[in-house]
């Protein structure tokens, strides 16, 4: 064993001992949080209540400012820097959504509060490493912003820095800005966003800064194992140009959809059927959010966070209590396929 491997093994052992990995507390599935392996590194930035939101984020790579890009179907042009600009990212398709409130379009630079549209896209459909608020009930969005603000919604994997940033964003948002953002995203009609494929092998991938998995060059594959691997349908325009019309391909283990249908529609002897609260079509009822066609890895992350207690939900806690990681994978695969 090389010195580097010995050091890595020692660090993981220390982290496991500190977090109870070898005791009662299970390890969060790293792939759902944007990593190939469990902790301890890379650690997120230290974050206190007084810090501004961007100070709690992982720094992005400086993007090129000299090459003008186009997007198929758009009359607009942007540099890569403009596309990824924190306080007013390029909007390729303004015709796809209502007029954005200031907090969604540009954030608040004086407080280092980045635009909502940076991570969630102007159309609110988002990416697997964050949420997809488009079409969610505004009341539910407000509930979740309050949960971030008061500390009852956190990540079970402390490395997930964009969850820490979201907590700070909620603390810095005014009540009026929360209502504006919630009303905006709630009003957007969803478009098909996730394609699910059952498979035994997947393309080899690498995780990005905040958990976006991208295929490696070439055609190398590996066993999927006990994972969901979610990649952009168009990796180039998604990673570099934030194409808000390009959805996601979720590779799931063979057999996941049938098992997921049993759990979601009937409970499978492990839980109660999701349709009781989330609607027969899984598109939500009242203030209860829709689950259909949402990113699969995001769903697994939320189920695990609820089970671990870092996302507090008295209603969901007993629902997820008996679920195994395989169950969560199956549920997420089925919901994403709807």
TANOR-V95856 format. One record per pair of residues at least 24 apart in sequence whose C-alpha atoms are under 7 Angstrom apart, sorted by sequence separation. I is the first residue (numbers start at 1). J is the second residue. D is the distance in whole Angstrom. If there is no record, write none. Layout:
# TANOR-V95856
i:I j:J d:D
i:I j:J d:D
This chain:
# TANOR-V95856
i:15 j:39 d:7
i:200 j:224 d:6
i:228 j:252 d:5
i:15 j:40 d:6
i:145 j:170 d:6
i:227 j:252 d:7
i:303 j:328 d:7
i:97 j:123 d:6
i:12 j:39 d:6
i:87 j:114 d:6
i:88 j:115 d:6
i:96 j:123 d:7
i:12 j:40 d:6
i:86 j:114 d:5
i:87 j:115 d:5
i:300 j:328 d:6
i:11 j:40 d:7
i:86 j:115 d:6
i:89 j:118 d:6
i:224 j:253 d:7
i:300 j:329 d:6
i:91 j:122 d:7
i:86 j:118 d:6
i:300 j:332 d:6
i:299 j:332 d:6
i:142 j:178 d:7
i:296 j:332 d:5
i:142 j:179 d:7
i:296 j:333 d:6
i:142 j:182 d:6
i:296 j:336 d:5
i:141 j:182 d:6
i:295 j:336 d:6
i:293 j:335 d:6
i:294 j:336 d:5
i:292 j:335 d:5
i:293 j:336 d:4
i:138 j:182 d:5
i:291 j:335 d:6
i:292 j:336 d:6
i:293 j:337 d:6
i:138 j:183 d:5
i:293 j:338 d:5
i:250 j:296 d:7
i:292 j:338 d:5
i:272 j:319 d:6
i:138 j:186 d:5
i:162 j:210 d:7
i:271 j:319 d:5
i:137 j:186 d:5
i:202 j:251 d:7
i:271 j:320 d:7
i:135 j:185 d:6
i:136 j:186 d:5
i:134 j:185 d:5
i:135 j:186 d:4
i:133 j:185 d:6
i:134 j:186 d:6
i:135 j:187 d:6
i:199 j:251 d:6
i:270 j:322 d:6
i:135 j:188 d:5
i:194 j:247 d:6
i:195 j:248 d:6
i:196 j:249 d:6
i:197 j:250 d:6
i:198 j:251 d:6
i:199 j:252 d:6
i:200 j:253 d:6
i:270 j:323 d:6
i:134 j:188 d:5
i:135 j:189 d:6
i:193 j:247 d:5
i:194 j:248 d:5
i:195 j:249 d:5
i:196 j:250 d:5
i:197 j:251 d:5
i:198 j:252 d:5
i:199 j:253 d:5
i:200 j:254 d:6
i:134 j:189 d:7
i:135 j:190 d:6
i:193 j:248 d:6
i:194 j:249 d:6
i:195 j:250 d:6
i:196 j:251 d:6
i:197 j:252 d:6
i:198 j:253 d:5
i:199 j:254 d:5
i:113 j:169 d:6
i:134 j:190 d:6
i:194 j:250 d:7
i:198 j:254 d:5
i:54 j:112 d:5
i:52 j:111 d:6
i:53 j:112 d:6
i:54 j:113 d:6
i:52 j:112 d:6
i:53 j:113 d:5
i:54 j:114 d:7
i:124 j:185 d:6
i:123 j:188 d:7
i:230 j:297 d:7
i:264 j:331 d:6
i:263 j:331 d:7
i:228 j:297 d:7
i:260 j:330 d:4
i:259 j:330 d:6
i:260 j:331 d:4
i:257 j:330 d:6
i:260 j:333 d:7
i:261 j:334 d:6
i:103 j:177 d:7
i:256 j:330 d:5
i:260 j:334 d:5
i:257 j:333 d:6
i:104 j:181 d:6
i:256 j:333 d:6
i:257 j:334 d:5
i:101 j:180 d:7
i:101 j:181 d:7
i:129 j:210 d:7
i:252 j:333 d:6
i:129 j:211 d:5
i:129 j:212 d:6
i:128 j:212 d:7
i:97 j:188 d:6
i:34 j:129 d:7
i:194 j:293 d:6
i:193 j:293 d:6
i:194 j:294 d:7
i:192 j:293 d:7
i:194 j:295 d:6
i:228 j:329 d:7
i:58 j:161 d:6
i:57 j:161 d:6
i:56 j:161 d:7
i:57 j:162 d:6
i:56 j:164 d:6
i:57 j:165 d:6
i:56 j:165 d:5
i:54 j:165 d:7
i:53 j:165 d:5
i:44 j:159 d:5
i:53 j:168 d:5
i:43 j:159 d:5
i:44 j:160 d:7
i:52 j:168 d:7
i:53 j:169 d:5
i:42 j:159 d:7
i:44 j:161 d:5
i:123 j:244 d:7
i:121 j:244 d:6
i:33 j:157 d:7
i:33 j:160 d:7
i:28 j:156 d:7
i:28 j:157 d:6
i:196 j:333 d:7
i:196 j:336 d:7
i:196 j:337 d:5
i:194 j:336 d:6
i:195 j:337 d:6
i:194 j:337 d:7
i:140 j:287 d:5
i:139 j:287 d:6
i:140 j:288 d:7
i:140 j:289 d:7
i:156 j:305 d:5
i:137 j:287 d:6
i:155 j:305 d:6
i:137 j:289 d:6
i:156 j:308 d:7
i:136 j:289 d:6
i:136 j:290 d:7
i:156 j:310 d:6
i:155 j:310 d:6
i:154 j:310 d:5
i:153 j:310 d:6
i:154 j:311 d:6
i:83 j:241 d:6
i:152 j:310 d:7
i:153 j:311 d:4
i:152 j:311 d:6
i:153 j:312 d:6
i:80 j:240 d:7
i:152 j:312 d:5
i:80 j:241 d:6
i:128 j:295 d:5
i:128 j:297 d:6
i:129 j:298 d:7
i:128 j:298 d:6
i:35 j:207 d:6
i:34 j:207 d:6
i:34 j:210 d:7
i:35 j:211 d:7
i:34 j:211 d:3
i:33 j:211 d:6
i:34 j:212 d:6
i:31 j:227 d:7
i:32 j:297 d:5
i:32 j:298 d:7
i:32 j:300 d:7
i:33 j:301 d:7
i:32 j:301 d:6
